[in-house]
Amino acid sequence: MGRVYLVQGDITQLAVDAIVNAANEALLPGGGVSGAIHRAAGPELAEACRKVAPCPPGEARLTPGFRLPARYVIHTVGPIWRGGTHGEAALLEKAYRQSLALARQHRLSTVAFPSISTGIYGYPLAEAAPIALKVLLEEAPHFQELYMVAYDETTYRAYLEAWEKLTGQPYSSS
């Protein structure tokens, strides 16, 4: 059975089978995590993305990782926050599930996620974190290791709190 790890750091530095890119529908290099992934992977990533775009919200696409330590990049599009009454929670859950379904289809056993939709898409961290972790914990048996990578302390704390609420115990990396 696989483990779910919460880490704070730079997702572009992880040597895993795949890292997940919180992408836009056109899969174009953007700001935030997407821009960082594109910069680290090199210009070949944008070219590969053009071939598999567009990607509607809730769906996922796979490209090579190019210059990243990760072998692949799974691109998924989360919802733009519009107050929570426009199906955002279901779309966010679908983005995580479709990413993992694509990983399983390609027999990938270690996958790292950023916090999808909580940057420029405005999804509140306290509401997004439990959705993300619920999916990762449910899917963990199908993988060796799943990582939730928080770029900053605020995001990391939100995932620690969500972990405790979901599991009833504090997070421990051991």
N, C-alpha and C positions, 0 to 999 in steps of 0.2 A: 504493500500500500504506500502511496506517495505522501509526501509532506507538503504543507503550505508554509512558506516562509515570508515574514514581513521584514523588509530591509529598507534602509534609507540610503540613497546614493544615486549614481548615474546609470541608468538602464543600458546605455550604449557600451558600457564597460563589461557587461556580463557575458561570460562564455557559456551560453546555454544553446539548446537546439534552436530556439526561436525567441525573439523578443517581439512584443506586440506594440504596434504604432497606433496611437490615437490619431487617426487620420481624418482628413476632410473627404467629401464625396469624390472629388476629382483625383484624390491621392497625390496632390501636389505638395511640395515642401511648404510647410507653413511655419508658424511660430511654435513656441513651447517644445514639448517632447518630440513632435513630428519634425520640426526644424533641426533639433539636435541629432535625431536618428539619421536624417538625410545628410547632414554635414559629416557625421562619423562614417557613414557607409560609402560616401562618395557619389559622384554624378551618375554612376551606373544605376543607382537605386531609382532615381527619377525616371530614367528611361524604361526600366522594368515596370514601374508603376503605371506608366502611360499605356502599356500593353494589357494591363488587367483592370484598368479604370473603365467606367466609374464604379463606385462601391456605395450602394445606398445605406442609410443608417441601419444598424443591426446586422449587417452582413460583414464578411471578412474575405480578404484576398491574401495570397502568399507570394512572396518574392524571395530571391536569394538575399543573404545578408551582406554580400560584397566585402567591404573592408571592415565590417564589424566582427567582433569575436563570436557573435551568434551566427549560426549557419543560415538562418532564415529570418525574415521579418514577416509577421502576420499583421496586415493592415486592417483595422476595423474602425467603423464610424459610429460613434456614440451620438445620443440625442443632444440637441441644443435645449437647454433648460428654458421652459416657457411657463414656469409657475407650478409645474408638477401635475397639471390637469390635462395634458395632451399625450398621455401614454409614454412619458419619458422613462418611468421605472421599467416597464416591459421592454422598451427598446434598449435600455442600458443592459439589462439582463441578457437580452438576445445577443448583443455585441460580444459579451464575455463568452456565452455559450457557443456562438458560431466560431469564435476564435479557437476555442478548445476542440470543437468538432473538426475543424480544419487541421489542427495539430494531430489529432488522433488519426485522421485520414492519411496523413503523411508519416505516421508512426514516430512522431516527435515525443520525447519523454520528459524534457525539461523546458518549461516555458515561463517567461517573465513578463508581467503586465505593469503598465503605468496605471495611474488612476484616470480612467477614461471619462471624458466629458467634464472633469472638474476644473479645467483651466479656462480657456477663452469661451468654452461652451457653457460655462456658468452653473454647472450642476453642483448643488450644495454638497460639500464633502461629507457632512454628517448623514446625509441621505444616500449618497452614492456608495460609501464604504461598506455598509452592510450588504448591499446588493452584490457588489463585487466579491466579497468574502464568502457569502452564501454559495455562490456558483463555484468558486475555487475549492471550497471545502467539500461540496457535493461531488465534484469531478476529480478530486485528488486521487482516488483509488485507481484511476486509469492512467496516471502519470507517475514518474519517479519523483519529480520536484516541480512545484509551482511557486512562483515568486510574485509578491506584490511589492513593487519598487516605488517607494515614496521619494520624490525629488527633494522635499524639504521637511523640516521638523513638524510643521503644522499638519501636513498630509500624513506623516508617519503617526502622529498622535491620534488622528482621526481613525486610522486603521487599527491601532492598538485598542481604542475604546470600542470600536465595532466588534473586534475579536472577542473582547471580554463579554459583551452583551450577547453575542451569538453562541459562544461556547460555555459561558458561565465561569470561565477561569482566565487569569491573566495570560498574555502571550509569553511563551518561552521558546527560544530558538533551539534549545537542546532536545 
